[in-house]
Structure formats: structure tokens, C-alpha cells
Amino acid sequence: MPLALVMVTSIFLALLYFAYDTSNRRQEIARSQTTSQWMAVQANHESQRFTIAAERFFAGDRQVDRDTLLLRFNILLSRIPLLYSGTEARDLLGIEGLEAKIKVAERQVKALEPILRSAGRGDAAALARIRDVMDGASSRLAEVVFDAVQTLPGNMRLSYWNNLLLVLYLSVALSVIGLFVLFGMVYVQNVRAERVKDQYRKALTDADAANRSKARLLANVSHELRTPLNAIIGFSDVLKDQLFGELGNSRYQEYANYINESGDHLLNLVNDLLDFAKHEADQVSLTIESLPLNELIVDALRMTSADANAMGVKLVLDQTMDIKVLADQRAVRQIMTNLIGNAVKYAPRNSAVEIRCIPEGPSRVRIEIQDRGPGIPQSEVARLLRPFERLHQDSFVANGEAAGAGLGLALAQTLASKHGSGIGLLPRDGGGTIATFSLPLGLENEESPEKRVEITQKAETENGRAEERTAS
């Protein structure tokens, strides 16, 4: 018996060491492969960003100057050598012919530098040359990404053997534990019961502490971020408006404008993050009351009119309804401003964003916000309603405005669900998107027979119009 126990223990320790060593080597290979693939993908992305910047510069876009173009070019050049130099590149270099593709792409890109430094805006020949070169370089970098992904099967085979060793290790471990359980089952049961009690008490304590920490974090972040941001925005306002005299150089005023715009954008992101975190943690209680629908819509239009005017977009309240809804005023205002602001952001200049109210049976009313933007594919709708997802994954939306954190639709969806609805995103006839949500009608509307008949008639009329539009 003692000899058998010694042998089992020895085998157990040997397998434990072997499994530990194999696991470490697997993690190191997986980490190296992941890093190599990431570097290849980043190089390919930088080539695309440089190509877009070149297209805009030579097309005469004043938002992209030569310094910005050269910056994108230098970033791309700094990415490519990482694929064949350094410790993390050894997995990529092990693929036959991959180093030659990378260096050919690097030479092609480097040959563009004289053109970028000398060619002027509107130079069609230079743009054509850049397109040809970048098509070839991007193709080779795409091949690098594809070849890097092919290294995963080897990692999967290693994972299979590691899992097999883990099963053997667990089997031996259970055998050893069984020997000790035979001699002390009652003792182990008592210890286990006490341990479960301790863990339960600790879990309750940790949950309570985590809840208090979250509340403190939200309060501190709200103050610590918003206060300096407000100061930055305020002082940059003073500088760009030159309230205390001229700055002396026009570039100072340009920089002040950049600081002001960036501060406003960052403050909006912080506000969205804090609002979303509070609603996700159920730290915001809604006050449901009877509210006039028209006033809620007018308030939202007033809050978004400045951005719409700045972008050359007209806000049109196509139809109103003299009714009351059961809703939280702040939540509905947030939903409306997020949806209208999103429509304005993607609407082309000199177009209109239309807001319409449509009865939805005798107990609810539907609000529609229609724009003439690029539209949203139906396959993307579910993704866009999740947090931190955007229609355009680059840094700018269609009209050049800085993109947000991707929380506007997610926050609107959360608030709409608390009113028994959800956010709908539908294609619009003639191009664009229709964003919809619904609200319950106030009790006074249901109690009035005249109002109920009026709402029902409007619902039937609107449904008939919708069927006619569909048939045509």
C-alpha cells in the first residue's frame, strides 16, 4: 500500500510538471502567433488609411493637408518592417516566401515618397501612380494576413495534446484524492460545509463592496472628468473668440478651435458613457407621468437644432398629435435627441430629417425619425443596437464629423425597452433610414371616447397610406 501510494504520487507529479511545461509553451506560441497576426492586420489597415488620405488630398479635400498625408505614409512605413524584424516576427518569417512579399511591398511604398513630397493637389498622374502602387502593396499585405491565419491549425493540434494530458492529470489527481477521501470523508465534508459558508459570506461582502465601489466610481468620474473638460472648453472659447484681444497669429486661433471642438466631443463621449453605465447598473429610476407628446418632440428639436444648422440639415416636424403619453420626460428626451442627432450626423447637406407621429392602435403611438443618409443594411441592425458599435468603424462619419463611442443607439434601446418598446431601424423609400420607437398613451386618452375614435381613425389612415406606398 505505501509503495503503490508513492508510485501514484510520483506519476502524478511527473504528469503535473509535463502538463505545466506544455501549457507554458502553448501559451507562448499562441501569444507570438496572435501578435504576428495583429501586426500583419495593422499593416494592412494602415495601407488602406494611407490610400484614403491620398485620395482625399489629391482630390482637393482641404481637411487633409500634406503633413497629414506624410504622417499616414510614415506610419505605414513604420508598420511594415515589424513584420520581418524583431522577436515577434519569427512565426511569420517561418512561412515560405512571406518575407519576400513583405519587402517587395515595402520597396513599392518607399518609392512613393518623392511623389508625396512634390506633387500638388489635383495631380491626377500622381494619384494614378499611388493607386497602382498601393493596389499591389495592399494585395501583398493581404496575403501576409491570410498566410498568418494559416498558422492556427498547428496551435490547435498542440491544444488537443495539451487537453489530453490535462485529462490524464485530472484522472491521476482524482485517484490520489480518492485515497485520502477513504480515510477522512467525514472530516472533508465538515470542512467543505464550512468553506461553502465562508465563500457565501465572502461573495455577499464582495458584491456589496463592488456595488458601493461602482457608485463611488460613477460619482468621482463624473466630477473628475467633467470639471476639467468644462474648463478646457470654456478657456478655449475665450481664446477662439479673442475676448481679451487678438492672439497675434491665425494658427493660434485655429488651434483654439481644435481644442474647443475636441473638448466638446470628449465631453459628449464622457456623458454618454456615464449615462449608459448608470442605466446598465439600474441606478436611474424613471418617473412615469402623463406628458404632452408635442412638447417632448419640440424640446428634442430645440436641443438638436444647433448641430443640424451647422451641418446644413433641416429638421421638419411632419405631423403632430395633440395627445399625452405615459413616459419619463428625461428618458424620452434622451431617446429623441440620440435618434435625431444620429440622423443629422449621417444626413447629407441640404437635406431634411423628418419627424412623424403615427398612432399604433388605441393604446400606443409610434414616433418615426427619417433621414436621407447612406442607409443601414438590415444585417447590421442587431449589431448597431449593441454598445460600442458604429456604422462606420473609421474615425470619421460620412459628413466629416468625429464619430462617437457607439453608445447613442444602445442607450436609446435601453430607455425605449423600459417604456415597453424598442428601437427599429428600417430602410426608407428613396434612400436613408427610418428610426422608430413607441410610447404608451396617457390614461386620459383612453378614457375619452372621442379621443379614442380619433386615434383609431388616424391609425387606419396611416396604415392605408403605408400599404399604398408599399404597393406603388
N, C-alpha and C positions, 0 to 999 in steps of 0.2 A: 504493500500500500504506500509507504513513504517513497519507494523508488518510482512507482507509477506517478505519484504526485510531482516528484522532481522532474521526470521526463515531460509530463504535460506542461509544467511551468516553463521548462526550457524551450519547448516548441512554441509556446505562447509568446515568450519574449523575443524569439527569433523572428516569428511572423510579424510581431508588432514593429520591430525595427525595420524589417523589409518593407512593410506597408507604409511606414512613415517616410522612409527614404524614397520610395517610388512616388508617393504623393507629392513630396517636395519637388522632385524632378518634373513631374507632370505639370505642377503649377508654374514652374519656371519656364517650361516650353510654351505653355498656354499664354503666359504673360508676354513672352517675347513675340509669339505669333500675333497676338492681339495688337501689340504696339506696332509691329511691322505693317499689319493691315491698316491700322489707323493712319500711319504716316503716308501710305500709298493713297488712301482715300483723301486725305488732306491735300496732298499734292495735286490730285485730280480736281478737287474743288477749287483750289487756288488758280489753276489754269482757266477754269470756267469764269471765275470772278475777274481775272485779268482780261479775258476776251470781252466780257460785258463792258468793262471800263473802257477798253479800246474802242468798241463800237460806239459808245456814247460820246467819247472825246472827239473822234473823227467825224461823227455825225453833227458836231457843233453844240453838244449839250454843255451849257455853261456851268452846270453843277459838278462836272468832272474836269479839273484843270490838269496841266501836265504833271504837277507834283503828285497829285493823286494817282495818275496813271503810272508814273515811275515807281510810286510806293507799292502798288499792286504787282508791278513787274519784279521788284526786288524781293517781295515776299515770296513770289512764285520761285524765283531763283534760289532762295534760301531753303525752300522745302525739298527741292529735287535731290541735292547732294545727300540728304539724310537717308535716302533710300539705298545708297551703296556705301556709306561710310558710318562708322560708329558701331558699338556693340549690338544695338538692336536690329541692325540690318543683316545680320548673318543668316537669318532664315530666308530672307528674300534673295540674297546672293546665292543661296544653295539651289535655287531654281535655274535650270539651264537656260541661257540666253537672256535672262532678265536684266542683268547688269548692262548688257549692250543696248537694250531698248531704252533704259533709263538715261544712259549717257548720250545716246543719239537725240533723245528728246531735250536734254539739257543744252546740247550744242545748237539745236534749232532755235530754242528760246533765246539763248545768249546772242544769236545773230540779229535779233530784233532790236537790240539796244540803240544802235545808231539811228534807226528809223524813228524810234520813240523820242529821241532827243532832238531830232532835226525836223521831222515832218510837222506840218501845221494842221490846224483844223480844216476839215473838208477835203483832205488829201485822199482821194479815192484809191489811188495806186498803193499808197502806204497801207490803207485799210485792207485792201485785197491781199497784199503780201502778208499782213498779220493773220488774216483769216486762214490763208493756206498753211502757214507755218503752224498755227495753233490747232488746226484740224489734225495735222499729223502728230503733233506732240500730245494732244489730248487723247488721240487714239492709242498711242503707246502707253500713256499713263493709265488708261482704262484697262489695257492688257495687263499692266502690273497689278492693278486691283484684282482682276479676275484670277490671275495666277496665284496671288497671295491667299485668296479664299480657298484655293485647292489644297493648301497645306493642312486644312482642318481634318480630313479623314485620318491622317496619321495620329493626330491628337485624340480622335475618337477611339481608335484602336487601343491606344495607351490607356484611355479611360476605362475601356472594357476590362483589360487585365487588372487594372487597379481595383475595380469593383469586385472582381473575382477574388483577389487577395483579401479585400475587406470582408467578404462573406466568410472566407476561411478563418480570418482573425476573429470575427464575431462568434463563429462556431466553437473555436477553442476557448474563447473567453467565457462563453456560456457554460462550457464543460467545467472550467475551473470554478466558476461561481457556484455551479451546482454542487460541487464537493463541499464547499463551505456552507451552502444552504442546508445540507443534510444535518450539519452539526449545530446550526443556530437559527432555525426557521422562526421560532417564536421571538427570539431577540431581534431578528431583522424586521419582522412585522411590526414590532413595537417602535423600532427606530424609524421605519418608513412612515408610520402614522404620525409620529411627532414631526418628521421632516415635512410632510404634506401640510400639517397645521402651520409650521413656520413659513413655508412658502406662500400659503394662502394669506397669512397676515402680512408678509412682506409685499405680496402683489397688491393688496389693498393700500398699503402705505405708499408704495411706488406710484400707483395710479393717482392717488390723491396729490402726491408731490408733483407728478407730471402735469396734472391739471392746473395746479397753482403756478407752476413754472411757465406754462403756456400763457396763462392770463397776464403774468408779470412781463413776459417777453413781448406780448402784443402791446401792452401799455408803454413799455420802455422804447420799443422800436418805433411806435407811433410818434412819441415825443422826440427821441434822439435823431430820427431821420427827417421828420417834417420841419422841425425848428431850424436846423442849418440850411435846409433846402429853401425855406421861405426867405431866409436872409440872403442866400445867393441870388434868388430870383429878384428880390427887392433891390439889392445893390446893383445888379446888372441892369435893372430898369432905369435906375438913376444914371448909370454910365451911358446906355444907348440913347437915352433921351437928352443927355448932356445938360442936366438940370443946373449944374454949378459951373457951367462954362464949357467951351469946346475942348475936346480931347487932344486936338493938335494933329492927329494923324487918322486918316479914314480907316485904316486897318484896326485901330483900337475899337472904333465903333462896331466894325464888323465882328471882332472877337466878342464884344459885349453882347451882340445879338446871338452869337453862337452859344454863349454861356447861358443867356436867358432862355433860349429855346431848349437847350439840353436840360436845364433845371426844371422847366415846366414838364418836359417829357418824363424825367425821372420821378418827379412828384406824382404824376398820374400813375406811373407804374407802382410806386410805393402805396398809394391809396388803393389801387386795385388789389394788390397783394394782401394788404391788411383787411380790406373788406371781405375778400374771399376766405381768408383764414378764420375770421370771426364767424362767418356763416357756416363754414365747414365744421367748426367746433361748437355750433349751436349756442353761441354766446350772444346772439342778437335775437330778441323777441319781437315778433311782429304785432302791431296794433291794428287789428282789423276793424274798420269802420266804414260807414257809408260815405262815399266821396263822389263829387261830380266828375264824370269822365272827361268832359271837355276841358275843365281846368287842369286836370292832370296832363293832358296832351299839350296844352298851351304852355304849361311850365316847362315840359321837356323840350319843346321847340325853342323857347326862350334861352334855355341853357346851352343848346347846340347851335344857335344861330350864328354866333361869332365864328366858330370853326367853319360853318357852311359858307358864310360870306367870304372868308379868307380863301376858300378853295373854289369859289365861283359856282357854288351849288345852291339851287333854290329849294327851300322847304315849303311844301304845299300840303295843307290840310284839306284833303279832297272831299271828306264827308264828316260831319259831326253828328252826335246823338245826344239829345238832352235827357240823359239818364244818369243814374247813380250806380256805382259798383261797390261791392264789398271787398276792400283791399287795404293794404298798408301803404300809406302815402309815399313814404321814403322808398319802399321796395319797388313800387310801380314806377316812380320817377327814375330809379336806377335802371330798371329794365328798359324804359323808353329811351333814356339818354344813351345807354350802351348800344341798343339796336340802331337808333338814328345816327349816332356817331360812327358806327361801323359802316352804315350805308353811305354816309357822307365821305368817309375815308376812301372808299373804293369807287365812288361815282366819278365819272369824267366831268371836266369843267363844262359849264354852260348847260348842265343837265339838271333834272329835278329829282328830289326824293319826296315821294308821296306817302301821306299817312291817311289811312282809311279805317273807319269803324263799320263792322258788319255784324248784325245780330246772328247769334248762333243758337237758335231755338229760343224758347221763352225764358231761359234761366241764365244764359251767358252771352257775352259779347266778345267778338274777335277783333283785335287790332292788327292791322297789316302795315308794314313799312316796306315800300317798294323803291328800288333803285335801278339804274341802268348801267351798273358796273359790269365786270367781266363774268359774273355768274359763279355759282358754286356747283360742281359736279355732285350728283346725289350720292356717289360713293364716298365723298369726303364729309358729308354732313355729320355722321356719328362721331368722326374724329374731331371736327371743329368744335363740338359741344363739350369736349373734354378740356381740362385745364392745360394751359401752356401749349396749345395747338393753334397754328395760324394757317391761313390760306396760302400766303407767300412765306416761305421759310427763309428768304434772304432778309437783309437789313432794311429794305425799303418796300413800301407798297406801291401800287400802280401809279399814284399821282405824286410820288416822291416824299411823302410824309414818313417819318420814322415809325417803324412797326412797334406795336405794344408787346406785352408779355403773353398775350393769348389767353387772358382771363375774362375779357368782356362777355363773350357768349357763354362761358361756363358759369359766371356769376349770374347772368340773366336766366340761365336754365335753372339754377338752384332756387332763385327767387320765384320764378314762374311756377315751379313744382310745388312751392308752398301755397300757391293760390289754385291748386288743382289743375294746372295746365303744364305746358312745356313749350320750348321754342321750336317752331317749324321753319325750315329753310327750303323754299321751293323755287324752281326756275320761273322766270317771268316771261310772258309772251313778248317777243321782240328783243330779248336780252336783258340780263340783270337778275336780281334775286328778290323774292318776297319773304320777309321775316315776319312770323306771326306768333301771337300768344293770345290767350283768352282770359277773361276775368268773370267772376260770378256777379250777377246783377244784385242790386240792393233790394232789401225786403219791400220797400215802398213801391218798387216797380212791379213786383209780383202781386202785391195786394191790390193794385189799381187795375180793374178790368180794361179800361180804356188804354192804359199804357201797355198791358199785355197783348191786346189785339194789335196795337200799333207796331210793337216789336215783332210779332209773328208775321204781320204783313210785310215789313221791311225784310225779314229773313227770307220769306218766299220770293220777294222781288229780286234780292241779291242772288239767291240760288238760281233763279231763272236766267239772270244775266250771265252768271258763270257758265251755265250749260250752253247758252248761245255762243259765248266766246270759245268754248271748247269745240262746239260743232263747226264753227267757222274756221 
